[in-house]
Amino acid sequence: MPDTGQIRLRPIDEGDLDLLERLHEDPVEAGEHDFYGFRHPGRLRRLWFEEGFLSPTGGRLAIADAAGRFLGEVQWHEVFQGPASPCWNIGIALLSSERGRGVGTQAQVQLADYLFAHTRVNRIEASTDRDNLAEQRSLERAGFTREGILRGACFRAGEWRDMVMYAVLRSDRPTSG
Ligand SMILES: CC(C)(COP(=O)(O)OP(=O)(O)OC[C@H]1O[C@@H](n2cnc3c(N)ncnc32)[C@H](O)[C@@H]1OP(=O)(O)O)[C@@H](O)C(=O)NCCC(=O)NCCS
């Protein structure tokens, strides 16, 4: 795995909000696989002020370097395969300047470890566009297993797109307990 120095996950603070908004609302910064149109100007900032980004059914954390500088974010939300079977679906976005040097892989390892350590779920899922080779490779390097294709599942940039489903189970990470 590439050496990314000391990246870590931490709560998003007020000073991160400009970059976080740019990551989601600026089509160039979001990049070809992660821009879904202009949606909710100011919404992220409002949510942060009103309720924060950490709740029992989901959350978002900043990916930071050793100095605490914001590099991007990870997020998760609850999905169910059965009424008593919650699992997490996770997502990630890095600032464009921080891509391609292993940060995404390290952050997804750390997020899975964090969620297995602090919540009782058995399964953490991630799905990504069939064309998003960087995220597929990053998930594989982070220990996720490729499970299959969700055909025509996601509408983005004028097309219904196939998604690749990945997951990691608690038993795949014996050190997570
Ligand atoms: C997807 C993303 C999180 C990956 O994180 P990253 O730090 O850039 O990726 P890494 O540096 O950990 O690279 C992972 C692997 O993908 C490979 N990769 C990177 N870009 C690639 C590309 N365009 N095509 C093929 N492989 C690519 C890398 O070579 C690396 O593999 P290797 O270690 O075997 O060489 C990051 O690029 C990103 O935030 N992209 C924009 C938002 C996004 O697409 N989010 C995911 C939505 S589901």
The ligand as a MOL file (V3000), in Angstrom:
LIG
                    3D

  0  0  0     0  0            999 V3000
M  V30 BEGIN CTAB
M  V30 COUNTS 48 50 0 0 0
M  V30 BEGIN ATOM
M  V30 1 C -12.0420 7.3790 -6.0350 0
M  V30 2 C -11.0590 7.9510 -5.0270 0
M  V30 3 C -11.6770 7.9710 -3.6350 0
M  V30 4 C -9.8310 7.0150 -4.9910 0
M  V30 5 O -8.9070 7.5160 -4.0760 0
M  V30 6 P -7.3930 7.8180 -4.5490 0
M  V30 7 O -6.6240 8.2070 -3.3530 0
M  V30 8 O -7.4130 8.7600 -5.6990 0
M  V30 9 O -6.9580 6.3910 -5.0640 0
M  V30 10 P -5.6280 5.6280 -4.6850 0
M  V30 11 O -4.4690 6.5530 -4.8740 0
M  V30 12 O -5.8420 4.9920 -3.3530 0
M  V30 13 O -5.5640 4.6070 -5.8920 0
M  V30 14 C -6.2450 3.4170 -5.9010 0
M  V30 15 C -5.8300 2.6290 -7.1090 0
M  V30 16 O -6.5610 3.0970 -8.2680 0
M  V30 17 C -5.6630 3.2840 -9.3300 0
M  V30 18 N -6.1860 4.3460 -10.1650 0
M  V30 19 C -6.2340 5.6580 -9.8860 0
M  V30 20 N -6.8170 6.3200 -10.9000 0
M  V30 21 C -7.1280 5.3920 -11.8360 0
M  V30 22 C -7.7580 5.4430 -13.1150 0
M  V30 23 N -8.2070 6.5940 -13.6220 0
M  V30 24 N -7.8980 4.2960 -13.8000 0
M  V30 25 C -7.4600 3.1250 -13.2820 0
M  V30 26 N -6.9060 3.0040 -12.0650 0
M  V30 27 C -6.7240 4.1370 -11.3580 0
M  V30 28 C -4.3570 3.6300 -8.6890 0
M  V30 29 O -3.2790 3.3520 -9.5800 0
M  V30 30 C -4.3570 2.7150 -7.4850 0
M  V30 31 O -4.0170 1.4080 -7.8310 0
M  V30 32 P -2.5390 0.8200 -7.5500 0
M  V30 33 O -2.2580 1.1400 -6.1130 0
M  V30 34 O -2.6590 -0.6110 -7.8530 0
M  V30 35 O -1.6380 1.5850 -8.4730 0
M  V30 36 C -10.6100 9.4000 -5.4070 0
M  V30 37 O -9.9160 9.3640 -6.6370 0
M  V30 38 C -11.7710 10.3740 -5.5210 0
M  V30 39 O -12.1520 10.9970 -4.5340 0
M  V30 40 N -12.3450 10.5290 -6.7240 0
M  V30 41 C -13.4360 11.4690 -6.9630 0
M  V30 42 C -14.7160 11.1050 -6.2180 0
M  V30 43 C -15.1320 9.6730 -6.4520 0
M  V30 44 O -15.0690 9.1460 -7.5640 0
M  V30 45 N -15.6000 9.0630 -5.3560 0
M  V30 46 C -16.1130 7.7180 -5.3710 0
M  V30 47 C -17.5470 7.7440 -5.7810 0
M  V30 48 S -18.2740 6.1330 -5.6310 0
M  V30 END ATOM
M  V30 BEGIN BOND
M  V30 1 1 1 2
M  V30 2 1 2 3
M  V30 3 1 2 4
M  V30 4 1 2 36
M  V30 5 1 4 5
M  V30 6 1 5 6
M  V30 7 2 6 7
M  V30 8 1 6 8
M  V30 9 1 6 9
M  V30 10 1 9 10
M  V30 11 2 10 11
M  V30 12 1 10 12
M  V30 13 1 10 13
M  V30 14 1 13 14
M  V30 15 1 14 15
M  V30 16 1 15 16
M  V30 17 1 15 30
M  V30 18 1 16 17
M  V30 19 1 17 18
M  V30 20 1 17 28
M  V30 21 1 18 19
M  V30 22 1 18 27
M  V30 23 2 19 20
M  V30 24 1 20 21
M  V30 25 1 21 22
M  V30 26 2 21 27
M  V30 27 1 22 23
M  V30 28 2 22 24
M  V30 29 1 24 25
M  V30 30 2 25 26
M  V30 31 1 26 27
M  V30 32 1 28 29
M  V30 33 1 28 30
M  V30 34 1 30 31
M  V30 35 1 31 32
M  V30 36 2 32 33
M  V30 37 1 32 34
M  V30 38 1 32 35
M  V30 39 1 36 37
M  V30 40 1 36 38
M  V30 41 2 38 39
M  V30 42 1 38 40
M  V30 43 1 40 41
M  V30 44 1 41 42
M  V30 45 1 42 43
M  V30 46 2 43 44
M  V30 47 1 43 45
M  V30 48 1 45 46
M  V30 49 1 46 47
M  V30 50 1 47 48
M  V30 END BOND
M  V30 END CTAB
M  END
